[in-house]
Amino acid sequence: MKGPLISILMSAAILLAISSCATVSKEPLEPGELRLLSMDVPENGNLKTNIEYRVSVKFKADGNPEIRRACFSWSGDGPYCVRVKVKDVKYGSDAYVQVPINARFGSKSLDCYLEYVREGKVRRTDTVTSFVVGY
């Protein structure tokens, strides 16, 4: 029983990842803009509850905009935001930010967006999604 359930959940996660990649805008970045590309969840998304994990959120940006917070929703429950530390951001061609999460019990979609400063105002990025199974 456990084997088929894991196969079904992994298939759903792959389809969700493919569909989230398909929605990434191909438009050129505007000055100071930050756009999310994907989210890497450790352990292929099979996470123990009550343990902190580090998620990598990949992005591309025009310049090095200040990233203030990363916000997550678990199957629509949230957002839950965490302050981003400068040491957890890497800019450049393979840009990403690493932020902590604690998994929820059960199968959940995990949505993420970032809040960053552009033209002196706090802006919100697009959203990326991954699939997480908390046990």
C-alpha positions as CSV (number, residue, x, y, z in Angstrom):
1,M,0.0,0.0,0.0
2,K,2.8,2.4,0.8
3,G,4.6,1.8,-2.5
4,P,1.7,2.8,-4.8
5,L,0.9,5.9,-2.7
6,I,4.5,7.1,-2.9
7,S,4.5,6.6,-6.7
8,I,1.3,8.6,-7.1
9,L,2.6,11.4,-4.9
10,M,5.9,11.6,-6.8
11,S,4.0,11.6,-10.1
12,A,1.9,14.5,-8.8
13,A,5.1,16.4,-7.7
14,I,6.7,15.9,-11.1
15,L,3.6,17.2,-12.9
16,L,3.4,20.2,-10.5
17,A,7.0,21.0,-11.1
18,I,6.6,20.8,-14.9
19,S,3.5,23.0,-14.8
20,S,5.2,25.6,-12.5
21,C,8.2,25.8,-14.9
22,A,5.9,26.3,-17.9
23,T,4.4,29.4,-16.3
24,V,7.7,31.3,-15.9
25,S,7.6,34.5,-17.9
26,K,9.9,34.7,-20.9
27,E,9.6,38.6,-21.0
28,P,12.8,40.5,-20.4
29,L,13.3,41.7,-16.8
30,E,12.4,45.4,-16.1
31,P,14.9,47.5,-14.2
32,G,15.3,46.2,-10.6
33,E,12.9,43.3,-11.2
34,L,13.2,40.0,-9.5
35,R,11.5,36.9,-10.9
36,L,11.3,33.4,-9.4
37,L,12.3,30.4,-11.5
38,S,11.9,27.4,-9.2
39,M,12.0,26.0,-5.6
40,D,14.2,23.1,-4.5
41,V,12.9,21.2,-1.5
42,P,15.2,18.7,0.2
43,E,14.6,15.0,0.3
44,N,12.5,15.1,-2.9
45,G,9.8,16.8,-0.9
46,N,9.4,13.9,1.6
47,L,10.0,15.7,4.9
48,K,9.7,14.8,8.5
49,T,7.5,17.2,10.5
50,N,9.1,19.2,13.4
51,I,12.4,19.4,11.7
52,E,13.7,22.5,10.1
53,Y,14.8,22.2,6.4
54,R,16.4,24.7,4.1
55,V,14.6,25.4,0.8
56,S,16.4,27.0,-2.1
57,V,14.4,29.4,-4.2
58,K,16.0,30.1,-7.5
59,F,15.5,33.5,-9.2
60,K,16.8,35.9,-11.8
61,A,17.1,39.6,-11.2
62,D,18.1,42.8,-12.8
63,G,20.9,43.9,-10.5
64,N,21.0,42.8,-6.8
65,P,17.7,43.9,-5.3
66,E,17.3,43.7,-1.6
67,I,15.2,40.6,-0.6
68,R,13.3,41.3,2.6
69,R,11.1,38.2,3.2
70,A,10.2,34.8,1.8
71,C,6.5,33.9,2.2
72,F,5.1,30.4,2.1
73,S,1.5,28.9,2.0
74,W,0.7,25.3,2.6
75,S,-2.2,24.3,0.4
76,G,-3.6,27.8,0.7
77,D,-2.9,28.1,4.5
78,G,-0.8,31.2,5.0
79,P,1.2,33.1,4.1
80,Y,3.9,32.5,6.7
81,C,6.8,34.8,6.1
82,V,10.4,34.7,7.3
83,R,13.0,37.5,7.1
84,V,15.7,36.8,4.6
85,K,19.3,37.2,5.8
86,V,21.9,38.8,3.4
87,K,24.2,35.8,4.0
88,D,21.5,33.5,2.6
89,V,21.2,35.2,-0.8
90,K,23.5,34.5,-3.8
91,Y,23.2,36.7,-6.8
92,G,24.5,36.0,-10.3
93,S,23.7,33.6,-13.1
94,D,22.7,30.9,-10.6
95,A,20.9,33.2,-8.1
96,Y,19.1,31.7,-5.2
97,V,18.0,32.4,-1.6
98,Q,17.9,29.7,1.1
99,V,15.2,29.9,3.7
100,P,14.0,27.6,6.5
101,I,10.7,25.7,6.5
102,N,9.0,23.2,8.8
103,A,6.9,20.6,7.0
104,R,3.2,20.1,7.8
105,F,1.8,16.7,8.2
106,G,0.2,15.2,5.1
107,S,0.4,16.0,1.4
108,K,0.6,19.7,0.7
109,S,1.4,22.1,-2.1
110,L,4.0,24.6,-1.0
111,D,3.7,28.0,-2.6
112,C,6.5,30.6,-2.2
113,Y,7.0,34.2,-3.2
114,L,9.6,36.8,-2.2
115,E,9.2,40.4,-1.1
116,Y,12.0,42.7,-2.3
117,V,12.8,46.4,-2.7
118,R,12.4,47.9,-6.2
119,E,12.3,51.7,-6.8
120,G,12.2,52.3,-3.1
121,K,9.0,50.2,-2.6
122,V,8.5,46.7,-1.3
123,R,7.3,44.5,-4.2
124,R,6.1,40.9,-4.4
125,T,7.5,38.4,-6.9
126,D,5.5,35.8,-8.8
127,T,4.8,32.5,-7.0
128,V,6.5,29.1,-7.5
129,T,5.0,25.8,-6.2
130,S,6.4,22.5,-5.1
131,F,4.8,19.4,-3.6
132,V,5.6,18.2,-0.1
133,V,4.7,15.1,1.9
134,G,5.1,15.6,5.6
135,Y,5.3,12.5,7.8
